[in-house]
Amino acid sequence: MPVSLENIAAPEPDGSPVGIWPVSVARNASGAFEIAGVPAAQIAAEFGTPLFVIDEADMRGRAAAWKRAMDQAFAGLAGADVFYAGKAFLSVGVARWMGEEGLGIDTCSETELETALRAGIPGRLLGLHGNGKSVREIGMALDAGVAHLVVDSLAELALVEKIAAGRGQKASIMLRVTTGVHAGGHEFIATAHEDQKFGLSIAAGTARRAIEETLASASLELAGLHSHIGSQILNLDAFSRAAEATLALRAAAMRELGCEIPEIDFGGGYAVRYTVLDDLAPAPVEYATALAAAVRANVEATGLPAPHVSIEPGRSIAAPACLTLYTVGTIKPVQLEDGTTRRYVSVDGGMSDNIRPALYGSDYTCALASRRPSDDAVRTRVVGKHCESGDIVVRDVALSAQLAPGDLLAVPATGAYGRSMASNYNMLPRPGVVAVRDGQARWLVRSETPADLLALDADA
Ligand SMILES: Cc1ncc(COP(=O)(O)O)c(C=O)c1O
């Protein structure tokens, strides 16, 4: 589809809660971006670029909105918890914010778990996921008493049982089940259909077998069931169907095996807007209401006690509260086959700090941040500095014709799966993450330097 300049125009920050910029982003009197009262140029001068910049109040506000929505939706049932999915982006500072907003942390590795522990998150508000947990990770989870040790396969169930038995402990576990609901923004982030690596299949009977094996073990205790269907899901119905399938499994097991299954975790996957062309994502209260409706219907139909419910939003808390600042490098016009011209603008980062365009074909947008844009916008592709032609930051955007090397560009909605999926491709140091609040900026995670990278080289 041809893209007109009009529908690729870089959107301006408007402070709207459904906008795509962190809520404190605004242009100051001279036309340059400020974030939480700190000029973008000042941040870039002090911390360098590329750089992730998180609006602390915005990220906390999104976490608090989830907590409020779930507390309200499940007030008449058995209550709810929100675990922030640390895989979106985690640092000790971010884990502290989440803890202060009343959330727990869902982790996926030894270092994510250690990060949450250093932030003082208690075991009852910690989770550990993963389809390939190491013995060490399972041991750490048992030491920390994580509430959600989420078992992904029958093989892992046997491993957890063996480790718990060896320690003379009874491990409280959740079983991750696959409901067959295929949802998600991209095949690689849909996780509840059959032909993929995660979970215990309800359809194939593996989930039921895992429940039976857990109940039969003296070293395991069944805390609950877990379902995560994918990521960037706009469709409320997909969540309802997955919830119904998980609740039906719970009901059948409780009735037929005479057991308790006190908790259900419905995972993450709640969508955000990356560009103004994306559909509006449902608000936390809409997702929470859909999940609560499924639980209420199940409880009414079965007469069973309501489960305590938890969820694990990551992207919807982290992505919109952050932008990436890049410095413009080379600029060159490229003649296209249809006779038109596309301007290629390179920046000082790229696929090493945002792999999502290359991995999922994701679209982003951007705006000139260091000064007021002129009105003479031209069709532009913003690219990174890596040795791949797929190293695209923003596929199509209308940016000022006056753009020049040294200008700052800001890309919104980069807080999730940006820094956390960053690489050192081409030996680029990974960008740091700065938090801004009330006119102050501070490191959350400092930027790497070439010296950091060379320090790992045994022969350097
Ligand atoms: C088990 C689990 N929970 C939560 C999440 C977070 O998903 P999202 O960031 O889309 O909310 C993921 C993402 O992959 C996941 O695998």
The ligand as an SDF file (V2000), in Angstrom:
LIG
                    3D

 16 16  0  0  0  0  0  0  0  0999 V2000
    4.7140  -15.9660   30.7530 C   0  0  0  0  0  0  0  0  0  0  0  0
    4.6850  -14.5380   30.3340 C   0  0  0  0  0  0  0  0  0  0  0  0
    4.0770  -13.6490   31.1460 N   0  0  0  0  0  0  0  0  0  0  0  0
    4.0230  -12.3240   30.8160 C   0  0  0  0  0  0  0  0  0  0  0  0
    4.5930  -11.8660   29.6550 C   0  0  0  0  0  0  0  0  0  0  0  0
    4.5150  -10.4010   29.3600 C   0  0  0  0  0  0  0  0  0  0  0  0
    3.8160  -10.1380   28.2020 O   0  0  0  0  0  0  0  0  0  0  0  0
    3.5250   -8.6400   27.7730 P   0  0  0  0  0  0  0  0  0  0  0  0
    4.7960   -7.8870   27.8980 O   0  0  0  0  0  0  0  0  0  0  0  0
    3.0570   -8.7510   26.3750 O   0  0  0  0  0  0  0  0  0  0  0  0
    2.4670   -8.1160   28.6840 O   0  0  0  0  0  0  0  0  0  0  0  0
    5.2190  -12.7570   28.7780 C   0  0  0  0  0  0  0  0  0  0  0  0
    5.8030  -12.2790   27.5280 C   0  0  0  0  0  0  0  0  0  0  0  0
    6.3380  -12.9430   26.7110 O   0  0  0  0  0  0  0  0  0  0  0  0
    5.2680  -14.1360   29.1450 C   0  0  0  0  0  0  0  0  0  0  0  0
    5.8930  -15.0180   28.3610 O   0  0  0  0  0  0  0  0  0  0  0  0
  1  2  1  0
  2  3  1  0
  2 15  2  0
  3  4  2  0
  4  5  1  0
  5  6  1  0
  5 12  2  0
  6  7  1  0
  7  8  1  0
  8  9  2  0
  8 10  1  0
  8 11  1  0
 12 13  1  0
 12 15  1  0
 13 14  2  0
 15 16  1  0
M  END
$$$$
